[in-house]
Amino acid sequence: MAFKNYILVCAGTACESSKGIALYEALEKELKAQGVDAEAQLVKTGCFGFCEQGPIVKILPDESFYVKVSPEDASKIVSEHIIKGRQVKELLYDQDQSSGTSADSIDFYQKQQRIVLRNCGVINPEYIDEYIAREGYAALEKVIFDMTSDEVIKELTDAGLRGRGGAGFPTGVKWGFTKNAQSDQKFIVCNADEGDPGAYMDRSTCEGDPHSVLEAMTIAGHTVGADQGFIYIRAEYPLAIERLENAIAQAREYGLLGDNILGSDFSFDIELRLGAGAFVCGEETALLASIEGKRGMPIPRPPFPAVKGLWGKPTVINNVETWANIPMIILKGSAWYSSIGTETSKGTKVFALTGKINNSGLIEVPMGTTLREIIYDIGGGIRSGKKFKAAQTGGPSGGVITEEYLDTPIDYESLQSIGSMMGSGGMIVMDEDDCIVDVTKFYLEFTVDESCGKCAPCRIGGRTNYNILDKISRGQGKVEDLDTLKDLAQAMRKASLCGLGQTAPNPIMSTINFFEDEYMEHINEGKCRAGKCKDLMSYTIIEDKCIGCTACARVCPVNCISGEVKAPHVIDQDQCIKCGQCFTKCKFDAILKG
Amino acid sequence: MLISEREQLRANIERRVIDFGNNRSALIPVIQEVQQKYGHVSEYVMQVLADVLHIHPVEVYGVASFYSFIGHKPKGRFIIRLCRTLPCEMKGKERVARQLENDLGIHFGETTDDGNFTLEWANCLGMCDQGPALLVNERIYTQVTPQSVHDILEECREVFGVHTTLQEKEMSCELPTSAK
């Protein structure tokens, strides 16, 4: 049965938690109540990426793009748009419609090119048929029946696809190692243990397009000669786990997983393994140890997993985003893929834009796009008109990019050359209100907490660095501390066993490099210009401005503000916990922060 | 715990280990199931797993103590994990943390006396643009404010009616699906 309209409702975790489900139910109810449930079909899709404006509803065929839709709007959408064919203007992103009403006309989408996220927000991830209708599993068919293993590997190598987990190792080369390794058994592993703070593209891909990962893993299985795959996914992602489980079951039912796939003599199956809250398991050797049922601790490489991996057998291990690229490369060819991107980095990269930016969300851009385009054209600039300070990329393994480097075309090499890292693609934008020492302390706290403790440089070096940063943030640092930080950082880089320890000092090196003056301010003047380091700041009431409204005294959680009504108040500095609630509450700018 | 209960638990573990392939690789999935069902992995469970998998109990303890989502001490029926990483910090996680501590009367890492709530930190829940985010058992809440903390806790408390017995409470630790 053909429907006149299709109503796509986002059902990613972000929109789901902002009343997406209630919205879906309300639309369902309204369609029935107004008697048009045979004319319009409701579809639950994956994430549109524009989470800042969620929940999002897109109506086909005219591609109207409604933002911030509440369940109360359901009745209007149905009566106006579905029945009368008129757009509900007040829900459109661009209300004066100067640039059009579809998603493509929105700045947020204009500079994007969606390969990995091609199906997110388009298909219902819970139905395999919708994936198949969008050329899903066609690449697998091509690989099984029309291509040799060497052709597949050559295609990937020519395409120039590099690992999207952060290190950027050429995928085709990796597969070649495993294919050529002699072994009675080989394995395929998907690394979905995404843990970088600020990155969530793997979660969105698993939630919005799980079959693309399954298809790519099966292609790898056929190419290298493996019959078993594992997806290792974080326990923190309940919805992604549910969608993957469902996708695996459907693929088995359709004969796309299991014995004799598509009637050929090739058999392959995939199992899900859940993480248990250990960031280090995102490191490939630690991840494999975890699948084997051991503590998730890394082991020295080489040998690399490609030749000696799971249970000592050759194992191809790739990140979710890398997998999601593969079916498209097989279908459209390496020439097409390698035409996108820069000299050394081909294709697109998904970034998660977060922090002090207007349009936070998930974006996919060709490699070589500049940070300025990402932050200002797509991201819509800095929130509340504040001044851009730095963008942090690569999570706890990366560094900061400052204003002067905003025009660097982003690829693996260029980011490394300015002391940051592609990492998994988290991009946290900071403004003048963020303290660089505080931010660095955050990352160190994270890596110290998540260090597995196996090797001393990471275990002890990380902790010592954290302690020094803590001292600096309390105004007790010395100038020599900066040298100690740098020395320790070098030692950790050289001597740590795995990527976690080797890259943990990157935030320190990068921030000292760009913001040494701020460190010096903390050390020499005991001053934090952003007002984030609590020990270096205080709140005081300006007597002339205070009218004695008592608003601050009422909001103070420790009752340290005293004063008569209509008379200036005073903050007891000894008791003040610097929560800043009085500062936010005061309507007369009578509270001074600094 | 009664002897019969222990025997039943042992039988369950043995069965699940076989379901997962009857080798060391079954260890973590089975531990996770026990954790989900009982809220912690007791020494008895560790001994049983060691027996079934023919490994030393220390190996099992090593695994159980390594992962932060697995605990060997009993935890609350609702484990609240608040993301403490940078993006959530920028969106005001600190005030949410204070509110949680005040409302529950415990600090992070502790469990309430009635055994209902445990408060923990989490490192990134992948909701970085929707912060502050927290995880209650397996449900994610985003854009949490000090005000909405109250509603979330109330939602959890609704599961425990006044007249429910302890055993019934244990069975109904799932959050209502209509929540939020």
HADDOCK unambig.tbl for C-alpha pairs under 7 A between the chains (distance, minus, plus):
assign (segid A and resid 14 and name CA) (segid B and resid 130 and name CA) 6.76 0.50 0.50
assign (segid A and resid 17 and name CA) (segid B and resid 141 and name CA) 6.21 0.50 0.50
assign (segid A and resid 17 and name CA) (segid B and resid 142 and name CA) 6.31 0.50 0.50
assign (segid A and resid 19 and name CA) (segid B and resid 180 and name CA) 6.98 0.50 0.50
assign (segid A and resid 195 and name CA) (segid B and resid 124 and name CA) 6.45 0.50 0.50
assign (segid A and resid 197 and name CA) (segid B and resid 85 and name CA) 6.08 0.50 0.50
assign (segid A and resid 197 and name CA) (segid B and resid 86 and name CA) 6.91 0.50 0.50
assign (segid A and resid 197 and name CA) (segid B and resid 124 and name CA) 5.18 0.50 0.50
assign (segid A and resid 198 and name CA) (segid B and resid 87 and name CA) 6.26 0.50 0.50
assign (segid A and resid 198 and name CA) (segid B and resid 126 and name CA) 6.98 0.50 0.50
assign (segid A and resid 198 and name CA) (segid B and resid 128 and name CA) 5.21 0.50 0.50
assign (segid A and resid 199 and name CA) (segid B and resid 126 and name CA) 6.40 0.50 0.50
assign (segid A and resid 200 and name CA) (segid B and resid 126 and name CA) 4.87 0.50 0.50
assign (segid A and resid 200 and name CA) (segid B and resid 127 and name CA) 6.94 0.50 0.50
assign (segid A and resid 236 and name CA) (segid B and resid 125 and name CA) 5.77 0.50 0.50
assign (segid A and resid 238 and name CA) (segid B and resid 138 and name CA) 6.22 0.50 0.50
assign (segid A and resid 276 and name CA) (segid B and resid 67 and name CA) 5.49 0.50 0.50
assign (segid A and resid 276 and name CA) (segid B and resid 68 and name CA) 6.42 0.50 0.50
assign (segid A and resid 276 and name CA) (segid B and resid 69 and name CA) 4.97 0.50 0.50
assign (segid A and resid 276 and name CA) (segid B and resid 70 and name CA) 6.83 0.50 0.50
assign (segid A and resid 277 and name CA) (segid B and resid 67 and name CA) 5.75 0.50 0.50
assign (segid A and resid 277 and name CA) (segid B and resid 68 and name CA) 5.11 0.50 0.50
assign (segid A and resid 277 and name CA) (segid B and resid 69 and name CA) 5.25 0.50 0.50
assign (segid A and resid 278 and name CA) (segid B and resid 67 and name CA) 5.66 0.50 0.50
assign (segid A and resid 278 and name CA) (segid B and resid 68 and name CA) 6.43 0.50 0.50
assign (segid A and resid 291 and name CA) (segid B and resid 25 and name CA) 6.10 0.50 0.50
assign (segid A and resid 292 and name CA) (segid B and resid 24 and name CA) 6.43 0.50 0.50
assign (segid A and resid 292 and name CA) (segid B and resid 25 and name CA) 4.46 0.50 0.50
assign (segid A and resid 293 and name CA) (segid B and resid 24 and name CA) 5.50 0.50 0.50
assign (segid A and resid 293 and name CA) (segid B and resid 25 and name CA) 4.37 0.50 0.50
assign (segid A and resid 293 and name CA) (segid B and resid 26 and name CA) 6.58 0.50 0.50
assign (segid A and resid 293 and name CA) (segid B and resid 27 and name CA) 5.36 0.50 0.50
assign (segid A and resid 293 and name CA) (segid B and resid 28 and name CA) 5.50 0.50 0.50
assign (segid A and resid 294 and name CA) (segid B and resid 63 and name CA) 5.96 0.50 0.50
assign (segid A and resid 295 and name CA) (segid B and resid 62 and name CA) 6.68 0.50 0.50
assign (segid A and resid 295 and name CA) (segid B and resid 63 and name CA) 4.91 0.50 0.50
assign (segid A and resid 295 and name CA) (segid B and resid 66 and name CA) 6.12 0.50 0.50
assign (segid A and resid 354 and name CA) (segid B and resid 87 and name CA) 6.71 0.50 0.50
assign (segid A and resid 354 and name CA) (segid B and resid 128 and name CA) 6.33 0.50 0.50
assign (segid A and resid 354 and name CA) (segid B and resid 129 and name CA) 5.07 0.50 0.50
assign (segid A and resid 355 and name CA) (segid B and resid 87 and name CA) 5.68 0.50 0.50
assign (segid A and resid 355 and name CA) (segid B and resid 90 and name CA) 6.62 0.50 0.50
assign (segid A and resid 360 and name CA) (segid B and resid 129 and name CA) 5.88 0.50 0.50
assign (segid A and resid 361 and name CA) (segid B and resid 129 and name CA) 6.28 0.50 0.50
assign (segid A and resid 442 and name CA) (segid B and resid 86 and name CA) 6.55 0.50 0.50
